[in-house]
Amino acid sequence: MVSEKLEASLETGAEIQKAMLGMVFRQSTPWWVTGRRTLTPYHRRSSANSRRLSRG
């Protein structure tokens, strides 16, 4: 479970870097798109976790 969180944080960091580079090169995206892309790795892993635990 710890490795999943680390992987999610790495994916989130990559999305933040892409958003920052987009701002530098004037290709800015709306904040809601960037926010959704940033939180997607955590959401994907937490929903997979809850499905796995509910099967129990």
C-alpha positions in Angstrom: 0.0 0.0 0.0 2.9 2.3 0.7 4.4 1.7 -2.8 1.0 2.6 -4.3 1.0 5.9 -2.5 4.5 6.6 -3.6 3.7 5.8 -7.2 0.6 8.0 -7.0 2.7 10.9 -5.7 5.2 10.5 -8.5 2.4 10.6 -11.1 1.0 13.7 -9.4 4.4 15.4 -9.4 4.7 14.7 -13.1 1.3 16.2 -13.8 2.2 19.3 -11.8 5.4 19.6 -13.7 3.6 19.3 -17.0 1.1 22.0 -15.9 4.0 24.3 -14.9 5.8 23.8 -18.2 2.5 24.6 -19.9 2.3 27.9 -18.0 5.8 28.8 -18.9 5.2 28.2 -22.6 1.8 29.9 -22.5 -0.2 26.8 -23.0 -2.2 27.2 -19.8 -5.1 24.9 -19.1 -8.0 25.7 -16.8 -7.5 25.0 -13.1 -10.2 22.4 -13.0 -8.6 20.4 -15.8 -5.2 20.5 -14.0 -6.8 19.7 -10.7 -8.6 16.7 -12.1 -5.4 15.4 -13.8 -3.5 15.9 -10.5 -5.9 14.0 -8.4 -6.6 11.2 -10.8 -3.8 8.9 -9.6 -4.9 9.1 -6.0 -8.6 8.5 -7.0 -7.7 5.5 -9.1 -5.7 3.9 -6.4 -8.1 4.6 -3.6 -11.1 3.3 -5.5 -9.1 0.2 -6.4 -8.2 -0.2 -2.7 -11.8 0.1 -1.6 -13.0 -2.4 -4.2 -10.3 -4.8 -3.1 -11.2 -4.4 0.6 -14.9 -4.7 0.1 -14.5 -8.1 -1.5 -12.8 -9.2 1.7 
